[in-house]
Amino acid sequence: MAEALMIDRETVRNHYKRYRKGGLSALQKSEVGSSESFLNELQRQALDQHLHKNLYLTAKEIAHYV
């Protein structure tokens, strides 16, 4: 899984632990150190559609697009 997602194994383990503990809603919550979105609901939906059609390998690339 880590190789397919191009992330380290510890990150996969941490996400899995969060999922087992709190389900999908636990994965959707902000982690410590992150900030809340400045996008409104329409903007989030547009970004979600864009990300389903385009592959970005880093958060920096996504931030640049936004």
C-alpha positions in Angstrom: 0.0 0.0 0.0 2.8 2.4 0.9 4.5 1.9 -2.4 1.3 2.3 -4.4 0.5 5.6 -2.6 4.2 6.7 -2.6 4.2 7.3 1.1 6.2 5.7 3.9 4.9 2.6 5.8 4.6 4.4 9.1 2.1 6.8 7.5 0.0 3.9 6.3 0.1 2.4 9.7 -0.9 5.7 11.4 -3.8 6.1 8.9 -4.9 2.5 9.5 -4.9 3.0 13.3 -6.9 6.2 13.0 -9.4 4.4 10.8 -9.8 1.4 13.1 -10.3 3.7 16.1 -12.7 6.2 14.6 -13.7 5.1 11.1 -13.8 7.3 8.0 -14.7 10.4 10.1 -11.5 10.1 12.0 -9.5 10.2 8.8 -11.4 13.3 7.7 -10.6 15.3 10.8 -7.7 17.7 10.8 -4.5 16.3 12.5 -2.5 18.3 14.9 -0.5 21.0 13.1 -2.9 21.4 10.2 -5.1 24.3 9.6 -8.8 24.6 8.7 -9.7 25.2 5.0 -10.3 28.6 3.7 -12.3 27.2 0.8 -16.1 27.3 0.8 -18.2 24.3 0.0 -18.5 25.0 -3.7 -14.7 25.5 -4.0 -14.1 22.2 -2.0 -16.4 20.3 -4.4 -14.7 21.8 -7.5 -11.3 20.9 -6.0 -12.5 17.3 -5.2 -13.7 16.9 -8.8 -10.4 18.2 -10.1 -8.3 15.9 -7.9 -10.3 12.9 -9.0 -9.3 13.7 -12.6 -5.7 14.8 -12.0 -2.8 13.1 -10.1 -0.6 15.2 -7.9 2.3 13.6 -6.0 2.7 16.2 -3.3 0.6 18.6 -1.2 2.8 21.4 -2.5 1.6 20.6 -6.1 -2.0 20.7 -4.9 -1.4 24.0 -3.0 0.1 25.5 -6.2 -3.0 24.5 -8.2 -5.3 25.9 -5.6 
